[in-house]
Amino acid sequence: MKKDNGKKLVVLMLSQAFLMGHSKAGKPNYFVQQLTNALRGYSEHEIQLPDGSSIIVRGKKLHTIRENYEYWKEKAAKINAGEMELSIRVWFGKPYKSSQVEIARLSHVNIQLVEMSYSVEDAQPIVYVDNVLKPNIAEEMAKNDGLQLEDWTEWFFKKTNTFRGVILHFTDFKY
């Protein structure tokens, strides 16, 4: 945690590409652009690609899902009490070998406990939010996390068939 303007910061890193081990490893995920859509109320916006062409990024990254619910519960309480701020960042270049660039700073966040399981027999992951079964919510949750259901399922269930963590909401939206 670094101090900035007298407030401690809790840093949250967002990836800009699918991670190693994912079938789309290295390809852009457009999380930054979808977060911008969510925070600014856009439904879409155009971005320029390095080759000079452009694409329209649709969708809103309303939240991120992380492990370590207790850690984020403590940090969210401090953020919401005005003691800390959430600094959302990306790596300028290669992760851990380049500087970090802040893309957003939030002084309010919402959290929810999430528990999920998935097996090949399931049509989609089974999701509990705050200990309440949320039937058929996986596709909506994936979309709000900035991914298609297939990519989201692979992201969370490539090593194990269960996940327990936190939904860290960037907006007032909650399930």
Disulfide bonds with the S-S distance in Angstrom:
none
